[in-house]
Amino acid sequence: MGTAFVFPGQGSQDVGMGRALATEFASAQAVFEEIDEALGQKLSAIMWEGPKDTLTLTENAQPALMAVSMAVMRVLEEEHGFVLADRVKYVAGHSLGEYSALASAGALSLADTARLLKLRGQAMQQAVPVGKGAMAALLGVNVEVAETIAAEAAQGDICQIANDNDPAQVVLSGDKSAIDRVAEIGKAHGLRRAVPLPVSAPFHCGLMQPAADAMADALSNVEIRAPCVPVVANVLADAISDPDEIAKRLVEQVTGRVRWRESVLYMTENGITDIYEIGAGKVLAGLVRRTARQLKSASIDLPEDIAAHASAVCG
């Protein structure tokens, strides 16, 4: 049996997330306090009290989701004696979740991770004027068909695959004019539906280059250590451990494709049988099940989830 931990990305946030952990476990409360201090911002109050539109702002949602993931990790470690390197073969995260994965494996400090994600959110928001970019989820087509649709919809604009999530869900990102053409063009290719995403910027496409430049500068000033277990990088769908390569791939990730489906398949091909989603929501567990049905997957978010899975996870 091989186990992997995966960490959620933007879209899994909701007002109230993490509050039950903080109420029940002092170790979780300490994580939220450390992140508040690192940011000079009462992020935990936004997480627990809202308003939702403030939490959903990219610069808040990204460190907030990481905070919940790391609170779960801290509880497993301090309350149940969990040691990541002893029990887990790989870690991976969806987009911003890659930072949570790196923090869980000791490659980044908690404070540095929070500050990097705050900056990342601000830089991604500022990279493209509001209304110029858009994203849409394509339902019912695989990545090869999505590539064809994106190429036909571009027509001189940017239209790229942002997320290859599972065998029948691919997200496109780019200029709004191109994304607006996707639904009609897709009909001829068997597209069931194109769902516009309620995002504030077109993530993971060439329009994000200013944000990638900002992250390159930020990451050059942060200590990245070798993780205690390999991290399956979004842009490679392959495991890496070298600190210089980690920094390089985090920069590429801002404009590059999140190869999530391929990452799940990579882990299954390398001995993983059980995947646990660590943090808010259950999005990744669903993507895992649709990609590799033979895998066992579960989400650990609330105190009752920790109680249900601690013995299996911690041994």
LUMSE-929071 format. One line per 8 residues: their letters; for each residue x, y, z of N, C-alpha, C. Coordinates in steps of 0.001 Angstrom, whole numbers, padded with zeros to 6 digits. Example, Ala and Ser with C-alpha at 12.3 -4.5 7.8 and 13.67 -1.06 7.14 Angstrom:
% residues 2
as	013190,-005690,007800,012300,-004500,007800,013200,-003300,007800; 012850,-002250,007080,013670,-001060,007140,012900,000030,007870
//
This chain:
% residues 315
mgtafvfp	000843,-001203,000000,000000,000000,000000,000870,001242,000000; 000524,002200,-000857,001219,003479,-000881,000230,004619,-000714; 000624,005614,000065,-000275,006729,000373,000292,008039,-000159; -000604,008890,-000673,-000247,010254,-001073,-001199,011226,-000390; -000688,012401,-000072,-001503,013506,000433,-001618,014545,-000672; -002838,015032,-000899,-003047,016093,-001897,-003762,017265,-001228; -003547,018457,-001773,-003981,019682,-001116,-004786,020550,-002085; -005970,021018,-001645,-006909,021685,-002557,-006454,023055,-003025
gqgsqdvg	-007068,023477,-004143,-006804,024776,-004722,-008000,025704,-004594; -007898,026841,-005270,-008925,027870,-005173,-010272,027347,-005672; -011322,027759,-004991,-012658,027286,-005291,-013215,026424,-004169; -012323,025894,-003314,-012765,025071,-002194,-013065,025897,-000943; -012826,027213,-001006,-013017,028050,000188,-014499,028272,000495; -014788,028425,001788,-016137,028746,002230,-016044,029386,003608; -016919,030337,003880,-016902,030998,005178,-017154,029964,006277; -016341,030015,007298,-016430,029073,008403,-015370,027995,008363
mgralate	-014655,027871,007238,-013675,026795,007131,-012561,026978,008163; -012220,025864,008794,-011155,025878,009791,-011597,026215,011199; -012795,026792,011359,-013212,027226,012692,-013344,026043,013660; -013946,024937,013196,-014117,023783,014076,-012768,023211,014512; -011799,023227,013615,-010455,022757,013972,-009853,023632,015064; -009974,024955,014887,-009405,025884,015863,-010091,025778,017212; -011394,025532,017201,-012158,025414,018441,-011761,024162,019217; -011517,023074,018507,-011268,021792,019170,-009802,021550,019485
fasaqavf	-008893,022137,018669,-007476,021802,018827,-006624,023075,018960; -005902,023178,020058,-004996,024317,020250,-003914,024343,019180; -003510,023159,018717,-002470,023097,017691,-002947,023723,016385; -004229,023547,016052,-004783,024175,014855,-004912,025681,015054; -005393,026087,016208,-005507,027513,016508,-004157,028212,016356; -003090,027534,016767,-001748,028115,016674,-001346,028360,015219; -001770,027473,014325,-001473,027666,012901,-002134,028937,012384; -003419,029120,012696,-004127,030310,012218,-003513,031584,012807
eeidealg	-003091,031539,014064,-002473,032712,014683,-001130,033030,014038; -000363,031988,013721,000947,032196,013082,000776,032825,011698; -000228,032386,010964,-000453,032948,009626,-000971,034382,009718; -001865,034645,010656,-002327,036029,010874,-001134,036941,011142; -000218,036467,011990,000948,037287,012343,001869,037483,011149; 002081,036429,010371,002973,036526,009203,002442,037522,008182; 001114,037593,008044,000499,038469,007044,000210,039864,007594; 000265,040024,008921,-000140,041298,009512,-001595,041599,009226
qklsaimw	-002415,040543,009243,-003816,040631,008830,-004599,039575,009594; -005783,039906,010021,-006616,038932,010728,-007346,038068,009695; -006562,037271,008978,-007145,036415,007942,-008143,035430,008553; -007848,034937,009744,-008743,033961,010369,-010138,034537,010584; -010233,035828,010888,-011559,036445,011071,-012336,036458,009763; -011641,036716,008658,-012293,036683,007344,-012748,035266,007027; -011920,034292,007371,-012256,032893,007096,-013504,032464,007868; -013615,032903,009100,-014674,032396,009975,-015928,033257,009974
egpkdtlt	-015772,034551,009634,-016914,035462,009718,-017306,036057,008366; -016433,035937,007358,-016710,036530,006059,-016436,038020,006061; -017069,038756,005143,-018056,038273,004174,-017428,037391,003088; -018278,036622,002427,-017788,035642,001465,-017026,036293,000328; -017488,037466,-000143,-016791,038078,-001277,-015386,038528,-000886; -015164,038830,000394,-013818,039186,000851,-012940,037947,000943; -013500,036858,001450,-012744,035602,001507,-012394,035111,000112; -013304,035314,-000847,-013112,034802,-002207,-012063,035580,-002983
ltenaqpa	-011723,036797,-002544,-010651,037531,-003201,-009411,036643,-003258; -008791,036585,-004412,-007680,035662,-004626,-006594,035807,-003565; -006282,037048,-003180,-005208,037269,-002216,-005558,036760,-000823; -006837,036572,-000525,-007261,036002,000755,-007516,034503,000653; -008171,034085,-000424,-008535,032669,-000572,-007298,031772,-000601; -006233,032228,-001256,-005067,031353,-001404,-004389,031062,-000061; -004001,032074,000728,-003420,031728,002035,-004420,031082,002984; -005712,031407,002844,-006718,030821,003732,-006843,029318,003516
lmavsmav	-006859,028887,002271,-006950,027454,001983,-005707,026720,002481; -004561,027331,002298,-003331,026741,002829,-003411,026625,004349; -003983,027638,005008,-004064,027634,006466,-004852,026437,006981; -005983,026142,006336,-006789,025003,006769,-006021,023695,006558; -005387,023566,005401,-004604,022350,005142,-003522,022152,006189; -002815,023236,006528,-001725,023106,007485,-002232,022906,008904; -003429,023410,009198,-004024,023142,010510,-004332,021657,010663; -004875,021040,009605,-005127,019599,009641,-003818,018840,009844
mrvleeeh	-002786,019236,009093,-001488,018584,009232,-000958,018702,010658; -001053,019878,011234,-000530,020106,012592,-001273,019248,013616; -002580,019110,013450,-003349,018263,014369,-002911,016806,014240; -002765,016331,013008,-002313,014950,012818,-000952,014731,013467; -000069,015707,013319,001291,015574,013855,001301,015637,015379; 000624,016622,015947,000733,016856,017387,-000228,016010,018207; -001381,015682,017667,-002366,014902,018430,-002242,013398,018179; -001701,013031,017022,-001680,011611,016656,-000287,011083,016329
gfvladrv	000736,011905,016506,002098,011451,016282,002442,011167,014835; 001708,011788,013915,001925,011543,012483,003266,012103,012035; 004006,011301,011254,005259,011738,010643,005131,011524,009137; 005086,012622,008393,004814,012545,006950,005772,011598,006238; 007062,011733,006510,008061,010954,005777,007929,009456,006035; 007321,009093,007161,007170,007670,007487,005947,007038,006841; 004965,007870,006483,003660,007325,006098,003228,007666,004676; 003872,008642,004064,003405,009169,002771,004536,009109,001749
kyvaghsl	004202,008676,000533,005218,008540,-000518,005347,009802,-001354; 004203,010468,-001623,004202,011701,-002410,003234,012701,-001795; 003514,013985,-002045,002522,015037,-001816,002331,015783,-003136; 001144,016345,-003292,000835,017127,-004486,-000278,018093,-004131; -000387,019168,-004882,-001461,020124,-004639,-001946,020728,-005942; -003223,021121,-005955,-003818,021693,-007157,-003585,023199,-007148; -002731,023673,-008066,-002407,025095,-008185,-001840,025611,-006868; -002536,026523,-006164,-001993,027026,-004903,-001723,025886,-003924
geysalas	-002466,024768,-004061,-002254,023632,-003183,-000852,023065,-003249; -000123,023346,-004332,001261,022896,-004415,002102,023560,-003331; 001757,024800,-002974,002458,025480,-001879,002135,024805,-000547; 000886,024415,-000350,000516,023682,000863,001280,022361,000934; 001386,021684,-000208,002123,020423,-000253,003579,020634,000148; 004181,021685,-000364,005580,021976,-000040,005751,022324,001430; 004809,023092,001976,004880,023435,003397,004718,022179,004254; 003809,021285,003851,003587,020061,004629,004843,019197,004666
agalslad	005632,019259,003597,006835,018441,003489,008087,019167,003963; 007902,020344,004566,009025,021054,005155,009892,021834,004189; 009457,021961,002933,010260,022698,001961,010150,024206,002155; 009000,024656,002663,008757,026073,002935,008270,026226,004365; 008673,027308,005016,008134,027588,006343,006683,028038,006216; 005947,027921,007295,004542,028324,007284,004406,029808,006982; 005230,030628,007634,005142,032078,007426,005492,032451,005990; 006548,031854,005443,006922,032153,004053,005831,031712,003084
tarllklr	005225,030560,003346,004163,030069,002464,002987,031039,002457; 002608,031519,003633,001500,032473,003718,001813,033752,002945; 003011,034265,003130,003364,035525,002441,003474,035325,000934; 004026,034194,000514,004119,033912,-000922,002736,033823,-001555; 001807,033163,-000865,000469,033015,-001438,-000295,034332,-001443; -000091,035164,-000447,-000701,036493,-000451,-000209,037276,-001670; 001103,037272,-001871,001692,037967,-003017,001220,037348,-004328; 001190,036028,-004373,000757,035330,-005591,-000668,035739,-005955
gqamqqav	-001546,035778,-004963,-002920,036182,-005217,-003020,037607,-005718; -002257,038500,-005099,-002280,039906,-005525,-001726,040039,-006943; -000624,039338,-007216,000014,039450,-008529,-000876,038880,-009631; -001567,037786,-009345,-002452,037182,-010344,-003647,038095,-010607; -004147,038732,-009545,-005278,039640,-009698,-004909,040860,-010533; -003683,041354,-010321,-003254,042593,-010972,-002704,042378,-012377; -002454,041141,-012757,-001797,040867,-014042,-002656,041226,-015240; -003976,041129,-015073,-004893,041322,-016199,-006023,042248,-015755
pvgkgama	-006332,043283,-016543,-007454,044159,-016177,-008755,043378,-016042; -009567,043745,-015066,-010851,043077,-014852,-011684,043148,-016130; -012229,042000,-016529,-013076,041944,-017721,-012352,041530,-018982; -011011,041564,-018965,-010259,041186,-020170,-010110,039672,-020304; -010023,038991,-019167,-009810,037556,-019211,-011002,036783,-018685; -011000,035468,-018922,-012078,034609,-018449,-011583,033168,-018427; -012365,032302,-017743,-012092,030877,-017705,-013410,030129,-017874; -013330,028938,-018440,-014523,028107,-018599,-014139,026647,-018454
allgvnve	-015002,025903,-017763,-014808,024463,-017633,-015529,023755,-018761; -014821,022904,-019477,-015409,022118,-020555,-015794,020751,-020000; -017062,020403,-020132,-017561,019146,-019591,-017840,018164,-020716; -017362,016942,-020534,-017657,015889,-021499,-016626,015716,-022590; -015492,016427,-022509,-014429,016235,-023506,-013109,015982,-022797; -012215,015258,-023470,-010904,014994,-022890,-009919,016083,-023309; -008689,015951,-022848,-007713,017023,-023045,-007357,017202,-024525; -007360,016107,-025289,-007012,016231,-026712,-008076,017038,-027461
vaetiaae	-009344,016761,-027181,-010427,017519,-027811,-010397,018968,-027336; -010122,019165,-026062,-010047,020524,-025523,-008942,021336,-026207; -007831,020672,-026522,-006737,021354,-027249,-007240,021861,-028597; -008000,021039,-029275,-008530,021426,-030586,-009495,022597,-030452; -010390,022528,-029480,-011348,023615,-029263,-010620,024911,-028932; -009617,024828,-028060,-008864,026024,-027677,-008171,026656,-028883; -007574,025821,-029724,-006868,026340,-030903,-007838,027036,-031851; -009031,026467,-032045,-010009,027071,-032961,-010627,028335,-032367
aaqgdicq	-010761,028386,-031039,-011377,029543,-030397,-010427,030725,-030277; -009118,030463,-030331,-008141,031537,-030084,-008278,032678,-031090; -008193,032357,-032361,-008361,033364,-033419,-007532,034628,-033154; -006273,034404,-032782,-005367,035517,-032513,-005317,035949,-031061; -006270,035483,-030265,-006259,035764,-028834,-005605,034599,-028088; -005432,034767,-026785,-004912,033681,-025963,-006065,032811,-025494; -005906,031490,-025715,-006893,030505,-025244,-006115,029221,-024993; -005933,028878,-023728,-005079,027755,-023357,-005776,026847,-022349
iandndpa	-005290,025620,-022291,-005740,024725,-021226,-005072,025160,-019926; -005899,025460,-018937,-005393,025848,-017623,-005296,024656,-016691; -006348,023830,-016681,-006402,022662,-015799,-006881,021450,-016582; -006105,020393,-016543,-006557,019086,-017023,-006937,018320,-015764; -008215,018401,-015379,-008640,017960,-014050,-008950,016475,-013949; -009711,015957,-014915,-010052,014535,-014925,-010377,014166,-016372; -010709,012910,-016664,-010876,012516,-018067,-011981,013238,-018822; -012885,013915,-018126,-013976,014606,-018825,-014187,016026,-018317
qvvlsgdk	-013150,016616,-017702,-013246,018008,-017259,-011924,018720,-017498; -011955,019679,-018403,-010781,020471,-018744,-011174,021939,-018658; -010319,022752,-018080,-010608,024178,-017943,-009740,024968,-018913; -010387,025884,-019656,-009671,026784,-020552,-009568,028169,-019924; -008506,028876,-020282,-008274,030209,-019747,-007687,031089,-020837; -008009,032377,-020787,-007436,033294,-021773,-008240,034565,-021915; -008107,035190,-023078,-008866,036415,-023354,-010361,036104,-023350; -011141,037002,-022778,-012585,036776,-022683,-013209,036560,-024053
saidrvae	-012721,037288,-025045,-013272,037146,-026393,-013121,035721,-026906; -011980,035085,-026615,-011759,033704,-027051,-012611,032730,-026245; -012651,032919,-024922,-013442,032017,-024068,-014922,032099,-024440; -015379,033288,-024857,-016779,033442,-025266,-017100,032625,-026516; -016090,032317,-027316,-016310,031552,-028548,-016326,030039,-028310; -015887,029614,-027139,-015646,028191,-026885,-016916,027360,-026978; -018002,027823,-026361,-019224,027002,-026306,-019735,026665,-027702; -019778,027657,-028584,-020294,027433,-029935,-019349,026544,-030737
igkahglr	-018062,026839,-030669,-017075,026044,-031414,-017060,024607,-030916; -017243,024435,-029608,-017164,023106,-029016,-018260,022160,-029450; -019395,022695,-029891,-020517,021836,-030283,-020116,020829,-031343; -019312,021278,-032279,-018894,020391,-033368,-017933,019307,-032900; -017411,019453,-031675,-016438,018492,-031155,-017010,017665,-030009; -018328,017675,-029857,-018958,016848,-028833,-018962,017446,-027446; -018668,018748,-027347,-018673,019398,-026037,-020096,019404,-025479; -020232,018862,-024268,-021548,018817,-023637,-021946,020198,-023111
ravplpvs	-020983,020870,-022507,-021294,022160,-021901,-020008,022898,-021588; -020023,024217,-021753,-018922,025075,-021309,-019461,025944,-020185; -018897,025785,-018991,-019397,026491,-017810,-018458,027648,-017476; -018903,028899,-017632,-018052,030026,-017243,-017746,029955,-015748; -016510,030191,-015366,-016123,030105,-013963,-016152,031486,-013313; -016622,031568,-012074,-016693,032859,-011382,-015341,033238,-010783; -014392,033518,-011653,-013046,033880,-011205,-012757,035329,-011575; -011793,035895,-010859,-011502,037309,-011050,-010392,037545,-012066
apfhcglm	-009759,036482,-012543,-008666,036623,-013509,-008489,035296,-014249; -007863,035334,-015440,-007639,034112,-016219,-006352,033405,-015796; -006464,032516,-014829,-005292,031855,-014260,-004703,030826,-015215; -003412,030539,-015017,-002705,029477,-015734,-002774,029624,-017247; -002509,030834,-017718,-002344,031048,-019156,-001321,032162,-019348; -000982,032438,-020606,000066,033411,-020902,-000214,034817,-020410; -001482,035148,-020187,-001823,036470,-019677,-001286,036689,-018267; -000912,035617,-017586,-000409,035700,-016206,001098,035945,-016124
qpaadama	001756,036257,-017247,003213,036407,-017222,003687,037461,-016215; 003012,038616,-016064,003469,039564,-015026,003462,038951,-013628; 002503,038098,-013341,002455,037430,-012040,003589,036415,-011909; 003907,035731,-012995,005030,034790,-012973,006333,035517,-012682; 006506,036695,-013277,007714,037495,-013015,007781,037902,-011548; 006646,038288,-010978,006605,038679,-009567,006957,037501,-008664; 006465,036312,-009003,006768,035143,-008191,008227,034721,-008327; 008801,034913,-009495,010227,034608,-009665,011062,035452,-008711
dalsnvei	010727,036742,-008622,011444,037629,-007692,011234,037183,-006248; 009993,036894,-005895,009676,036533,-004506,010349,035225,-004105; 010288,034241,-004973,010850,032933,-004643,012374,032971,-004550; 012999,033908,-005252,014466,034023,-005177,014923,034535,-003823; 014001,035100,-003046,014342,035661,-001739,013828,034821,-000574; 013402,033584,-000865,012853,032698,000159,013688,031424,000201; 013903,030913,001406,014621,029650,001527,013689,028488,001199; 014085,027698,000213,013374,026463,-000118,014296,025303,000221
rapcvpvv	013806,024411,001080,014587,023246,001484,014113,022023,000702; 014921,020991,000696,014488,019737,000052,013324,019165,000853; 012196,018854,000219,011051,018292,000948,011379,016898,001480; 010717,016529,002579,010994,015216,003173,010425,014079,002342; 009457,014379,001466,008982,013419,000462,008852,014176,-000860; 008948,013492,-001987,008866,014190,-003274,007500,014851,-003488; 007549,015972,-004215,006346,016713,-004577,006069,016483,-006057; 004839,016081,-006378,004465,015899,-007785,004059,017264,-008327
anvladai	004900,017825,-009186,004720,019200,-009652,003602,019303,-010681; 002789,020343,-010558,001662,020570,-011469,002081,020573,-012929; 003155,021289,-013237,003495,021504,-014649,004221,020316,-015267; 004667,019375,-014431,005395,018214,-014934,004592,016926,-014849; 003685,016834,-013873,003064,015556,-013506,004155,014530,-013223; 005161,014982,-012505,006309,014155,-012156,006826,014648,-010806; 007531,013773,-010097,007992,014091,-008749,009337,014811,-008781; 009464,015839,-007931,010709,016585,-007826,011034,016810,-006345
sdpdeiak	012332,017025,-006068,012777,017291,-004696,013844,018363,-004616; 014453,018711,-005745,015535,019689,-005736,014987,021098,-005515; 015496,021846,-004526,014951,023175,-004222,014981,024144,-005404; 016049,024127,-006201,016113,025038,-007350,015043,024681,-008388; 014842,023386,-008583,013805,022992,-009538,012416,023317,-009002; 012210,023166,-007703,010916,023521,-007111,010591,024980,-007397; 011555,025873,-007176,011324,027300,-007438,011005,027535,-008908; 011762,026900,-009784,011548,027060,-011228,010146,026627,-011622
rlveqvtg	009705,025475,-011118,008393,024954,-011504,007250,025763,-010898; 007461,026350,-009722,006432,027216,-009144,006231,028477,-009996; 007304,028971,-010578,007187,030124,-011478,006452,029707,-012756; 006844,028576,-013328,006193,028088,-014552,004708,027817,-014325; 004368,027409,-013106,002992,027037,-012784,002022,028205,-012955; 002484,029432,-012778,001593,030594,-012841,000976,030726,-014239; 001747,030462,-015257,001244,030550,-016635,000977,029179,-017242; 001430,028107,-016573,001376,026777,-017155,000156,025974,-016751
rvrwresv	000015,024844,-017376,-001124,023956,-017165,-000994,023181,-015862; -002088,023086,-015125,-002168,022198,-013969,-002507,020806,-014495; -001526,019947,-014511,-001694,018610,-015105,-002168,017635,-014019; -003363,017896,-013511,-003836,017136,-012347,-004159,015685,-012693; -004875,015471,-013783,-005219,014093,-014185,-003951,013273,-014351; -002981,013829,-015039,-001720,013118,-015255,-000965,012901,-013941; -001078,013860,-013019,-000406,013718,-011727,-000987,012551,-010938; -002312,012429,-010970,-002962,011302,-010290,-002519,009987,-010930
lymtengi	-002483,009944,-012255,-002056,008718,-012939,-000590,008406,-012638; 000244,009434,-012569,001659,009222,-012214,001768,008545,-010849; 000985,009031,-009896,001056,008450,-008554,000563,007011,-008537; -000506,006726,-009287,-000998,005345,-009317,000028,004420,-009968; 000701,004922,-010982,001706,004111,-011675,002963,003890,-010830; 003080,004680,-009763,004248,004567,-008892,003866,004102,-007486; 002834,003259,-007433,002558,002513,-006220,001550,003102,-005259; 000920,004226,-005609,-000059,004831,-004703,-001402,004106,-004827
tdiyeiga	-001951,003734,-003668,-003263,003084,-003623,-004292,003913,-002859; -003804,004824,-001997,-004688,005626,-001145,-004287,007090,-001240; -005268,007948,-001505,-005013,009389,-001572,-005937,010097,-000599; -005352,010935,000231,-006112,011731,001189,-006012,013203,000801; -007169,013842,000685,-007233,015280,000436,-007195,015986,001785; -006201,016832,001975,-005968,017464,003275,-006373,018937,003194; -007484,019268,003853,-007925,020662,003857,-009372,020807,003449; -009723,022028,003076,-011128,022393,002871,-011737,021705,001644
gkvlaglv	-012960,021215,001814,-013728,020705,000691,-013395,019279,000297; -014031,018853,-000798,-013872,017480,-001282,-013650,017437,-002792; -013206,018546,-003368,-013061,018634,-004821,-012057,017625,-005354; -010881,017579,-004753,-009826,016722,-005304,-010159,015243,-005154; -010802,014872,-004051,-011184,013471,-003882,-012092,013028,-005024; -012991,013920,-005464,-013857,013610,-006589,-013085,013472,-007890; -012140,014367,-008132,-011324,014282,-009349,-010501,012999,-009360; -009987,012629,-008199,-009204,011394,-008091,-010061,010192,-008459
rrtarqlk	-011269,010124,-007922,-012148,008975,-008185,-012497,008872,-009665; -012691,010020,-010305,-013053,009984,-011725,-011857,009672,-012625; -010665,009871,-012119,-009455,009618,-012911,-008953,008197,-012754; -008994,007693,-011534,-008457,006354,-011251,-009371,005674,-010247; -010354,004955,-010753,-011397,004382,-009893,-010852,003372,-008898; -009697,002803,-009192,-009154,001790,-008294,-008574,002403,-007021; -008322,003714,-007027,-007752,004374,-005861,-008796,004528,-004763; -008351,004427,-003527,-009185,004803,-002388,-008871,006264,-002066
sasidlpe	-009921,007084,-001955,-009691,008500,-001659,-010649,008960,-000580; -010185,009904,000217,-011005,010474,001282,-010517,011878,001558; -011396,012696,002133,-011063,014081,002468,-010977,014234,003980; -009944,014928,004438,-009772,015206,005864,-009789,016711,006050; -010873,017206,006618,-011137,018633,006731,-011570,018986,008156; -012596,018314,008660,-013204,018616,009945,-012652,017706,011047; -012883,018069,012315,-012423,017195,013406,-012934,015765,013285; -014186,015592,012837,-014713,014238,012701,-014007,013453,011592
diaahasa	-013502,014151,010569,-012729,013473,009527,-011414,012955,010104; -010787,013785,010933,-009531,013370,011573,-009781,012143,012436; -010874,012177,013218,-011202,011030,014073,-011445,009773,013253; -012107,009930,012098,-012442,008766,011268,-011240,008152,010593; -010263,008977,010226,-009155,008479,009385,-007805,008430,010078; -007705,008943,011304,-006387,009046,011952,-005678,007700,012077; -006423,006657,012451,-005754,005368,012649,-005207,004827,011341; -005966,004990,010238,-005494,004517,008934,-004327,005344,008428
vcg	-004393,006653,008650,-003356,007548,008144,-002068,007436,008977; -002241,007394,010290,-001078,007489,011182,-000490,006131,011559; -001276,005063,011348,-000765,003737,011624,-000775,003389,013105
//
